[in-house]
Amino acid sequence: MSKLKNFIIVAVLSAGMFLSGASASADAVVDDEDTGYDRYIAFGADLTAKEKATVLEEFGITKSDLDDYKIIEITNEDEHQYLGDYIDASVIGKRALSSVMVVKTEEESGINVTTENISYCTSGMYCNALVTAGMSDAQVTVAGPFNISGTSALVGAMKAYATMTGEDISEDTMDTATNELVTTAELGDSIGDKTKAAELIAAVKQKVFSEDLDSATDIRDAVKSSADALDLNLSDENIDEIVDMMEKVSKEDIDVDAITEQAKDIYDKLKDVGVDFSEVDTSGLLEQVGDFFAGIFQAIADFFTGLFG
């Protein structure tokens, strides 16, 4: 395989990590001097003993390890309170099963989300929503005792993070983050690609906050341009739902510098291995790799050089 194709693949994968938000590095665990804990678990309150044992196994810890964790519970009532406006009650169900482990990591390490036995929500979806909720610098593991949708796990993650920081997450912020997660999941079903859905929402959010967009018209333009860059064909209904959700997100206090810093890290790593987007001749890409990959690569090149070129 040619060097050109190699670094195109590296670039596409690296940009995918940034856009999905799920693979930002999460390094050393740090001690929380205020609470005495740096590890938190939110268990679904209705787990049986056997189901909880399965969840612990998915977390990679044992029952004896729980002494090192601050433990809270998420009830079915919590799930209906925050999800009821967006998901039918029959879908939420009558048992709280989703569980979340949040481990505090060093400053500026970012958010890293992994999932176990979660079928409906991707790690990128959780990461996007948790950024909206104000989370930073944490390793998050979402797990079910068996294959479950995992939508309600966001409630547990936000509650655990609030306990970790000692700062309440407002009802409006929790509602906005939940709306974002559900909208992204439904979009993923609609377009048949959950990863692309998470990438789109991350891209739109970046554009909305970096350009201070708050009107429905400007946000709609951002949705359309981001969808074009990702080669997504959205319905009018898809666009309307994203715009409605993003209008709420635009009112939140999200740290755009943290998102940009993640992109800068990826850019610097690529330059370290000899890939400098500002010096790449993309004129021959169309003939070599086809329209689709050439378009993706050009969009990535434009993004990085626009920020740091």
N, C-alpha and C positions, 0 to 999 in steps of 0.2 A: 504494500500500500504506500502511496507517495506521501512525502512529508506534508504536502498541502492538504491532502485528505485527512491525515492524522490530526493536524492542528485544527481543522474544521470540526472534527468530532470532539476534540478536547474543548473547543470554544462553545459548541452547542451544549455539551453536557454541563460545562461550568456555568453558562448563562441559565440553563435550566435549574441548577441548584439555587441560583440567586432568585430567579423569578418565583419559584415555588416556595422559597423561604424555609424549606424543611431541612436544609443541609448546612446551615450556617454553623461554623465550628463552635463546639461547646467544650471548653478545656477543663481546667482544674476545678474541683469542687472547693468551695470556700465556706468557712465557718460563719454563721450568723451570730454576731456578738450580742444582738438585742434579744433574740428569742432562745438562743442556745441550740437551735436546730438549723441545719442546712438541707434537710431532706423532708419531703412532705408527701403524704399519700391521702388521696380522697377516695374512699371505698364507696361503692354503691351500697346503700343501707340494706338492701334486700338480698344480698349474696348469702347463699348457704355456706356452711363451713367448708364443704367440698369445693364449691365454686370459688371461695376466697383463696383456698389453697392453690387452685389453678391460676388465679390472677397473680399470686405471689410468685409462682413459677415463671409466668410470663414476664414479670418484673425482674426476674433473675435474683430474687432474694428469698430468704426463709423466714418462718414465723419468728425465730429468735432474733432476726435482724430488725424487727419492728421497733425495738427499744431505741434505735437510732433515728427513728422517723417521728415527726409530728403527724398524728392521725386525725382526720376529720371524716365525716360521712355526708354523702349526698342522698337526699331522700327523693322519692317519687314526686312528692309535693314540690320540691325544688325544680325538678325537671319540667313539670307542668307549668310552673310559674314563669319560667324563662323561655320555654319552647312552645307554650300553648298558642301564642299568636301566629306561629309559623308552621307548625306541624299538627296534624290531626291527633286528637287525644288517643285514638285507637292505635296510632303508630307509636306514640310515646310509651303506651302500655301502663301496666300497674306495678312493675317492679323496677327498682333502681339497680342496675347491674354494671354500668360502665364505671371503670376505676382509672385513676390517674396518679402517676408518680411524678413529682416535680423536684428536681435536684438543683439547688442554686449553684451557679458556676461563676468564674471570675469575671470582673467587669469587662465589657466590650467583647465577650466571647460569643454573644448571640444566642439565638434560640435553636435548639435541635429537637425535632419531634420524631418519635418512632411510634408505630402502632402494632398491636398484636391482637388478632381475632376481631379486627374492625373491618367491616365490609363496605360501608357507605361513605365514610369520610377519609380522605387521604391525609398524610402528614402535612402536605402543603396547605390544605384547607385549615387545619388546626393552627398552623403557624401564622397564616395570614390573620385569622381571627384573634389570636392571642396578641399579635402586634397591635391590633386595633384596641384590645383591652388594656394595653399598656405594659405587657410583659416584656422583660428583657433578661438576657443572661441566665438561661436555664436549660437543663436537659429534661424534656418532657416525654414520658412514656404513657400511652393510652392503651388500656388492655380490657378485654372482655373474657369471661369464663368460657365462652364459646363464641361462635361467629355472630356478632351483633352489629347494628348500624353504627353505634358509637356517637351519634349526634349529641346526646346528653352529656358526653364526657367533657365537653367544653365548659359546662357549668362547674364540674369538679375541678378542672384546671384553673379556672378563674378564682374559685373559692380557695384553693390551695395557695395560689399566688398571693391573694389578699392576706392570708394567714402568714405567709412567708415574709411579706414586706411590712405587715402591720398597718397597711393602708387599705381602706375599703375601696372596692371598685363600685362606682355609682350604678344605680339601677339602669340609667340611660345607656351607660357604656356597656354593661352586660347585655342589654337588649340589642344594642347595635352590633356587638360582636357575634351574638347568636344569630341575628338576622343575616350577617355576612356568611357565616358558616352554612346555614341552610340554603341561602340563595346560591352559593357556590356549588353545593352538593346537587341541587336541582339543575343547575346549569350543566354540570358534568353529565348528568343523566340525559339531558336534552341534546347535547352535542355529541354524546357517546365517548367522551374523553375527560375523565376527572382531573388528570394531571394538567391538561391544557386549560381547563376551567380555572384551576388554582393559579396557573401562570397568568392568565388573563386578568384576574382580579388583582393580583400583585402588581402587574404592569399598570393597570388603570389607577390603582392607589398611588403608585409612585408618581404618576403624571399629575393626578389631582393635587397632591400635596406639594410637589416640587414647583408647580405652576400656580398654586393657590386658587384652584378652581372651586367655585361653590354654586354656580348657577346650573340648572338642569341642562341648559343648552351646551355650556362648555363641557360638562361632564359627559353628555351624550357624544360630543365630538371626540373626547378622550377614549370612550369605549369603542367607538367605531375605528379610530386610528390604531388602537392597540389590537383590536380584533384583526384588522388588515395585516398588521405586522406579524401576527401569529397564524395567519392564513386560516382564520375561523369565519365561517358563515353563520351569523347570528340572525335569529328571527326578530321582528319588531318587539315581540313579547319578551324575548331574552334581554334585549337592550333596555326596555322599559324597567324590567325588574332590577337590572344592575344599576341603572341610573337612580332609581328610588332608594336602593340600598346605599349607594355611594354618597348620596346627598346626606344621609345620616352619618356615614363614616367621616365625611369631610368636616364635620363639626367636632370631631374628637381631636385630642392633643397627641398626635402621633409623631414620634421622633424620626423625621426624615433623614437626619444626619446618620443615624444608625444604619438605615437601609443603604444609603450612599456609601458608607464605609465598607459594608459587605461587598458592594460592587467593586470598590477600589481594591480590596484585598484580592478579588479574583483577577482583576486587571493586572495587578502587580505580579501575581503568580504566573500569569501567562507571559508577561514580559521576561520574567526570570528564566523561562524555558525557550526564549527566543521568538515569542509571538508578540509582535507590536502592531496593533491594529492600524496605527497611524501610518505605517509603512507598507501595508499589505496592498498589493495590486489585485483588486477583485474583478477587473474587467474580463478575465478569462474564466471566471467561475461558472458562468451559465453553461458554457460548452462542456466543462469538465465534470460537473456534478449535478447538472439539471436545475430547472427553474426553482423547485421547492427548496432544496438545500442552499442554493445560491441566495435566495431571498432571505432565508433564516440567517445565514452568515452575514449578509449585508446589514440586516437589522441589528445584529449583535455588534458588528463593527461600528455602525453609526451610534449605537447607544454608548459604548465605552469611549469612543473618541469624542463624542459630544460632551461627556462628563469630564474626561481627563486628558483629552488630546491637546 
